[in-house]
């Protein structure tokens, strides 16, 4: 599931946890900051009973993270630099 929010691209996928009827969200947010492409991988706490539910939950989490000013939610910072190609 993909989405956009306030100039950010959001990519959400869901993966089984290994237990029956348990899904976990995987979220990447991509945006431009002062002309530099950035990407963050977000850790979404909790599990969901269905894949679609995990994807919607991840999208909601990413939007809130953006609205909250992109705080660092993990002990290690999961932010990297992405080089954007010239459009010439």
MIDOSE-1310 file (N, C-alpha, C; in nm, 2 decimals, decimal comma, always signed):
residues 88
xxxx	+0,09/-0,12/+0,00/+0,00/+0,00/+0,00/+0,09/+0,12/+0,00; +0,06/+0,22/-0,09/+0,14/+0,34/-0,10/+0,05/+0,46/-0,07; +0,10/+0,57/-0,03/+0,03/+0,69/-0,01/+0,12/+0,81/+0,00; +0,06/+0,93/+0,00/+0,13/+1,05/+0,02/+0,07/+1,13/+0,13
xxxx	+0,15/+1,21/+0,19/+0,10/+1,30/+0,30/+0,20/+1,42/+0,31; +0,15/+1,54/+0,29/+0,22/+1,66/+0,31/+0,36/+1,66/+0,24; +0,36/+1,61/+0,11/+0,48/+1,61/+0,03/+0,57/+1,49/+0,06; +0,53/+1,39/+0,14/+0,60/+1,27/+0,17/+0,54/+1,15/+0,10
xxxx	+0,63/+1,07/+0,04/+0,58/+0,94/-0,01/+0,59/+0,84/+0,09; +0,48/+0,76/+0,11/+0,48/+0,65/+0,21/+0,46/+0,52/+0,15; +0,55/+0,43/+0,18/+0,54/+0,29/+0,13/+0,52/+0,20/+0,25; +0,41/+0,12/+0,24/+0,37/+0,03/+0,35/+0,36/-0,11/+0,30
xxxx	+0,42/-0,20/+0,37/+0,39/-0,34/+0,34/+0,36/-0,41/+0,47; +0,32/-0,54/+0,46/+0,29/-0,61/+0,58/+0,35/-0,75/+0,57; +0,40/-0,80/+0,68/+0,46/-0,93/+0,68/+0,41/-1,01/+0,80; +0,40/-1,14/+0,78/+0,35/-1,23/+0,88/+0,46/-1,24/+0,99
xxxx	+0,41/-1,25/+1,12/+0,51/-1,26/+1,23/+0,55/-1,40/+1,25; +0,49/-1,49/+1,19/+0,52/-1,64/+1,21/+0,41/-1,71/+1,29; +0,33/-1,63/+1,35/+0,21/-1,68/+1,42/+0,09/-1,67/+1,33; -0,01/-1,76/+1,35/-0,13/-1,76/+1,27/-0,21/-1,63/+1,30
xxxx	-0,25/-1,56/+1,19/-0,33/-1,44/+1,19/-0,26/-1,32/+1,27; -0,13/-1,31/+1,25/-0,05/-1,20/+1,30/+0,03/-1,13/+1,19; +0,01/-1,01/+1,17/+0,08/-0,93/+1,07/+0,14/-0,81/+1,13; +0,26/-0,77/+1,08/+0,33/-0,65/+1,13/+0,35/-0,56/+1,01
xxxx	+0,34/-0,43/+1,04/+0,36/-0,33/+0,93/+0,51/-0,30/+0,91; +0,54/-0,27/+0,79/+0,68/-0,22/+0,75/+0,66/-0,09/+0,68; +0,72/+0,01/+0,72/+0,69/+0,15/+0,67/+0,82/+0,22/+0,63; +0,82/+0,28/+0,51/+0,93/+0,37/+0,47/+0,86/+0,50/+0,43
xxxx	+0,92/+0,61/+0,47/+0,88/+0,74/+0,43/+0,99/+0,81/+0,35; +0,96/+0,87/+0,24/+1,06/+0,93/+0,15/+1,01/+1,08/+0,13; +1,11/+1,17/+0,14/+1,08/+1,31/+0,13/+1,21/+1,39/+0,09; +1,19/+1,51/+0,05/+1,30/+1,60/+0,01/+1,32/+1,70/+0,12
xxxx	+1,44/+1,72/+0,16/+1,47/+1,83/+0,26/+1,59/+1,91/+0,21; +1,56/+2,04/+0,18/+1,66/+2,13/+0,12/+1,73/+2,07/+0,00; +1,65/+2,01/-0,09/+1,70/+1,95/-0,21/+1,76/+1,81/-0,20; +1,77/+1,76/-0,08/+1,83/+1,63/-0,06/+1,72/+1,53/-0,03
xxxx	+1,72/+1,41/-0,10/+1,62/+1,31/-0,08/+1,65/+1,24/+0,05; +1,55/+1,21/+0,13/+1,57/+1,14/+0,26/+1,47/+1,02/+0,27; +1,51/+0,92/+0,35/+1,42/+0,81/+0,37/+1,43/+0,76/+0,51; +1,32/+0,73/+0,57/+1,32/+0,68/+0,71/+1,24/+0,55/+0,71
xxxx	+1,29/+0,45/+0,78/+1,22/+0,33/+0,80/+1,16/+0,33/+0,94; +1,03/+0,32/+0,95/+0,97/+0,33/+1,08/+0,93/+0,20/+1,14; +0,95/+0,19/+1,27/+0,91/+0,07/+1,35/+0,77/+0,09/+1,41; +0,68/+0,02/+1,36/+0,54/+0,03/+1,41/+0,52/-0,08/+1,51
xxxx	+0,49/-0,04/+1,63/+0,46/-0,13/+1,74/+0,33/-0,20/+1,72; +0,32/-0,32/+1,76/+0,19/-0,39/+1,76/+0,18/-0,49/+1,64; +0,08/-0,57/+1,65/+0,05/-0,67/+1,54/-0,10/-0,65/+1,51; -0,13/-0,70/+1,39/-0,27/-0,69/+1,34/-0,31/-0,83/+1,30
xxxx	-0,45/-0,85/+1,29/-0,50/-0,98/+1,26/-0,51/-1,00/+1,11; -0,51/-0,90/+1,03/-0,52/-0,91/+0,89/-0,42/-0,82/+0,82; -0,38/-0,87/+0,70/-0,28/-0,79/+0,62/-0,32/-0,65/+0,59; -0,45/-0,64/+0,54/-0,50/-0,50/+0,51/-0,50/-0,41/+0,63
xxxx	-0,53/-0,47/+0,74/-0,54/-0,39/+0,87/-0,40/-0,34/+0,90; -0,30/-0,43/+0,88/-0,16/-0,39/+0,91/-0,11/-0,28/+0,82; -0,15/-0,29/+0,69/-0,12/-0,18/+0,59/-0,18/-0,05/+0,63; -0,31/-0,05/+0,66/-0,38/+0,07/+0,70/-0,32/+0,13/+0,83
xxxx	-0,29/+0,04/+0,93/-0,22/+0,09/+1,05/-0,09/+0,15/+1,03; -0,01/+0,09/+0,94/+0,12/+0,15/+0,90/+0,11/+0,29/+0,84; +0,01/+0,30/+0,75/-0,02/+0,43/+0,68/-0,06/+0,54/+0,78; -0,15/+0,50/+0,87/-0,19/+0,59/+0,97/-0,07/+0,63/+1,06
xxxx	+0,01/+0,54/+1,10/+0,13/+0,57/+1,19/+0,22/+0,66/+1,12; +0,25/+0,64/+0,99/+0,34/+0,73/+0,91/+0,28/+0,87/+0,90; +0,15/+0,88/+0,88/+0,10/+1,02/+0,87/+0,11/+1,09/+1,00; +0,09/+1,02/+1,11/+0,10/+1,08/+1,25/+0,24/+1,12/+1,27
xxxx	+0,34/+1,03/+1,23/+0,48/+1,06/+1,25/+0,52/+1,19/+1,17; +0,47/+1,20/+1,05/+0,49/+1,33/+0,97/+0,43/+1,45/+1,04; +0,31/+1,44/+1,09/+0,24/+1,55/+1,16/+0,31/+1,59/+1,29; +0,37/+1,49/+1,35/+0,44/+1,52/+1,48/+0,58/+1,57/+1,46
xxxx	+0,62/+1,60/+1,33/+0,75/+1,66/+1,31/+0,86/+1,56/+1,29; +0,83/+1,43/+1,25/+0,92/+1,32/+1,23/+1,02/+1,30/+1,34; +0,97/+1,27/+1,46/+1,06/+1,24/+1,57/+1,12/+1,10/+1,56; +1,24/+1,08/+1,62/+1,31/+0,96/+1,61/+1,24/+0,86/+1,72
xxxx	+1,18/+0,76/+1,67/+1,11/+0,66/+1,76/+1,19/+0,54/+1,81; +1,31/+0,53/+1,76/+1,39/+0,41/+1,79/+1,52/+0,45/+1,85; +1,58/+0,35/+1,92/+1,72/+0,38/+1,98/+1,82/+0,41/+1,87; +1,81/+0,35/+1,76/+1,90/+0,38/+1,65/+1,82/+0,47/+1,55
xxxx	+1,89/+0,57/+1,49/+1,82/+0,65/+1,39/+1,82/+0,58/+1,26; +1,70/+0,56/+1,20/+1,69/+0,49/+1,08/+1,66/+0,59/+0,96; +1,75/+0,69/+0,95/+1,73/+0,79/+0,85/+1,85/+0,79/+0,76; +1,83/+0,79/+0,63/+1,94/+0,79/+0,54/+1,93/+0,89/+0,43
xxxx	+2,03/+0,91/+0,35/+2,03/+1,01/+0,24/+2,01/+0,93/+0,11; +1,92/+0,99/+0,03/+1,90/+0,93/-0,10/+1,94/+1,03/-0,21; +2,02/+0,99/-0,30/+2,06/+1,09/-0,41/+1,95/+1,09/-0,52; +1,90/+1,21/-0,55/+1,80/+1,22/-0,65/+1,86/+1,26/-0,78
xxxx	+1,82/+1,19/-0,89/+1,88/+1,22/-1,02/+1,83/+1,35/-1,08; +1,92/+1,42/-1,15/+1,88/+1,54/-1,22/+1,78/+1,51/-1,33; +1,68/+1,60/-1,35/+1,58/+1,57/-1,45/+1,61/+1,63/-1,58; +1,74/+1,66/-1,61/+1,79/+1,72/-1,74/+1,79/+1,61/-1,85
